[in-house]
Amino acid sequence: MPVVTYTLLRLALFALATAGVWFAGMRSWLAPVVGVLLGYALGYVLLGRQRDAAAAYVQRRSEGRPHRGTATDEDAALEDAAVDAALRDEPAAARPDEGRQGPAGGDAR
């Protein structure tokens, strides 16, 4: 599995960077923080091929599964249908631009 390989390599880079910083003399809580930053930078530079393989694997798996709608998707579809129905059935008198006459916007009766 490319995802597991990529994750293990990233963890190994973090461990090596943290150990390197620790042995270089930074023996505080900042050593793991600096190790994370160095591991991230090294992983970005050194693990491009593994990152691409993991991303392709995840994409292939997601394309093979049927789309499961969520409650948010269902709510959005209902809202879109309500807006479309309201726009189709809107009476002419309810439009804000009609019924105005003159610069003041009042009726000239």
Secondary structure, 3 states (H helix, E strand, C coil): CHHHHHHHHHHHHHHHHHHHHHHCCCCCCHHHHHHHHHHHHHHHHHCHHHHHHHHHHHHHHHHCCCCCCCHHHHHHHHHHHHHHHHHHCCCHHHCCCCCCCCCCCCCCC
